[in-house]
C-alpha cells in the first residue's frame, strides 16, 4: 500500500468525524459569537427578527459606556484585588499545609488531615449563613477582607498538593538535610519547585473559582463600590428586568470584559485546567 | 531570615547520633516544625469551616431573624417540625430532584458522546477540545446573560432555528413547564466540556489490545464500545453520577440569575429557597434547618447510590 493511498483513505474516513466536530463546535461557539456581535450593536438596541448574527456596522460605544455610565472599572479592580489575593493566599496556605501533611511526621497530623477531608463533604449552603454572620460580626461586610479571607484556604487544594508532594522520593529530603538545610529551606528551595505543575493547577482553579463566583460576593458586597465584575453583571440583569428591558448590548459588552481575563489565563494554562479536572476525577 | 534559621539547624544537627536528649530535642523540634507548616491552614479551617458548621447547627435550633441578633430564643426542634408542613420548601426540594434527575443523565450522555468524538487521533483535535471546553471557563452569570437572549421567545436565535426546522416556537423561560428544561439544556451546554475531560481520561485508559481482540472476534465499532469500552468506564460513570447528583442538589446560580425561581416557582430549587429565606426574609435559623435537611437528603441519596454499587459487586471501584 502506498503512502499516498492511506492518506487519501484516512482523509475520507476522517471526513464524517470532522463534519460532526464542526457541527458540535458551532453549537458551542455560536453563543459566544452572539455575545460578541451583540456587544457591538448600538446601546439599547432591541432584537430584530430574524436575528442578525453579524451586524452591518460595528459600534464600540458599549465598551466606552461600560466604563463611563457604570463604575465598571471599579468592579474590575475589585475582582482583580480579590482574585489575586485569594490565589496567593491559597498557594501559601495550602502548599505549606500540604507539605506538612505529606512530608513531616508529627502527632495529630493524620487526624487533622481527616478533618480537612471531612469538611469537603459539607456543602457551602450549610456554612454560608453562619459564615455570613461571622463576617458580619467581624464588621467585614463590604470589605476586601470579607470577600477574600474566607476563601484563602481550600481543603481540595491541600489534598491535591499533598498528592504531588507524596510522589517526590524521600532521598531528596534526606540529601538536603545532610547538606545542612533546614525544613523551611527544603520546602522553599527543593519541594516547591518540584510541584510547580500542581501549584499552577491550584492557582488556575482558585483564579477561575474566585473570578467567576457570584454567591459569596452577593452576600458580602452589599455596597455598589465593593461589587465584583460578576456581581455587577448580575445586578445589571436583576435590577433592570424589574422595570424595563435590560440594555442587552451593554450587558454583552460587560460579559465580554468579564470573560477576557479567564480566556487569557485559559490560553496560557490550558494543560493545568485539564490536569486539575483529571485529578478531581481520580480522587473519587 | 532563612540564613539565621539555617545556621541554628546546622548547629543542632551536629549532635552525635547516640545522644538521647539531643534526639528527643530534635523530635520535639520536628513536631513543632510540622505544626508550624499546617498552622495557618488549620486555623483557617477552624474559623471558617468548623466553627460555621457548629454555628449552623446551633442556629437551626434558634429563632434567629436578624444578622445582628444575639441571644435569639432557643426553639428546640420547632424549625425542623415546621419544615414538615412547609409546602413551598418541599416544592423546591421536588424541583431540585427533578432538575438533578433530568440534568445528570443528559449531561453524561452528551459529554460521553463528545469524549468519544474527540478521542481520535486527528489533526487539529486540540482545537476542538479547547472549543468544547470554552463554556466551562465562562462564568454562570455571563452564560445566563447570553442564554436569556438566545432563548428570547420572539427574537431569540433558538426559536429562529426552531422556525427554520418547522418546529413550534417555545416560550422557554416564561413557561412553567419549559423553564426547568431550558435551564437543564443551558447547564448541559455549559458543563459538558468538563465531564468530557473526565470521560476522556477513562477512554484513554482502555487497553488497545482488548478492542483489537474484540475486533478480531468480529465485533463492530458499536459492539466494541458497548461490550468492551463501556464496562471499563464503570469507575468514571460512577464518579460522574455521584458528583453530578451532589452538584445537582446544590444548583443555585442559573436560578438566581436567569429565572429568579420563576415562572410560578417552577425553578425554585432548594439552595435558592434557602438563600431567599436567609438573606431576603432573614429567617436565618429556619433557613439553617432547611440547609441541614438538604444536606441530609444529599447524604442519604449518596449512601443509597453507594449501596447500589456495592450490591452490584463493584465495591472495589470506590
Interface residues (C-beta under 8 A of the other chain):
Chain A: X14 X17 X18 X20 X21 X24 X25 X27 X28 X29 X30 X31 X32 X34 X35 X38 X46 X47 X48 X49 X50 X51 X53 X92 X93 X94 X96 X97 X99 X100 X101 X104 X105 X106 X107 X108 X109 X112 X115 X116 X119 X122 X123 X124 X125 X126 X127 X128 X129 X130 X131 X132 X133 X134 X136 X149 X150 X152 X153 X155 X158 X177 X180 X181 X182 X183 X184 X185 X187 X188 X208 X211 X212 X214 X215 X218 X219 X230 X233 X234 X237 X238 X248 X251 X252 X254 X255 X258 X259 X262 X263 X266 X270 X273 X274 X277 X278 X280 X281 X282 X284
Chain B: X2 X5 X6 X8 X9 X10 X13 X30 X31 X33 X34 X35 X36 X37 X38 X40 X41 X42 X44 X45 X47 X48 X49 X50 X51 X52 X53 X55 X56 X59 X67 X68 X114 X117 X118 X120 X122 X128 X130 X131 X132 X133 X134 X135 X136 X137 X138 X139 X140 X141 X142 X144 X145 X146 X147 X148 X149 X150 X152 X154 X155 X156 X157 X160 X189 X193 X194 X197 X198 X201 X202 X235 X236 X238 X239 X242 X243 X246 X249 X250 X252 X253 X256 X257 X260 X270 X271 X274 X275 X278 X279 X284 X287 X288 X291 X292 X294 X295 X298 X318
